[in-house]
Amino acid sequence: MTTFVLLLKGINVGGHKKIPMADLRNLLTTSGFKNVKTYIQSGNVILESATKDIARIESDITAVILKHFGFEVSVLVKTRVDLERIFKASPFSEEKKKASYFIMLHKTPDADLVREASEKVYEGEEYEIINDCIYFFCEKGFGQAKFNVSFFERKLNTFATARNYNTMLKLLSLSA
């Protein structure tokens, strides 16, 4: 069995795509996954799977959520090693890192798309795109940022989901 971290995009936000975590744990357990744990209500799941095929896990979970809850959810699956690599690769100082967001990408974008996206800047906002993650810091906080996940998804041609520093630490701890 291999441990995976699932990041579900856009659930339980503003009353949309509601998925109770107890129901999600039960659904994933009855779908054959083991030791299913969730963290907060925003779609963080740690589980074990007999298959190591990430694309299959993503498609299987997307399908069971659609069948059970009646709506589609983008599912990003990472190994603990992936998450640790992303966390450690942050280009920010420790102080900025603690106030930053990790916008994880479903796939590593083409270098030309990264160059094009990197041309856009806003005062007080910093980001760096490294492989499959955008490291994002905003002096005013994520909720006040001019950049948003949708901008990067459009520019980089992949879906993404953001987690803050504390959530990343907890996911690393829970997947150990």
Disulfide bonds with the S-S distance in Angstrom:
none
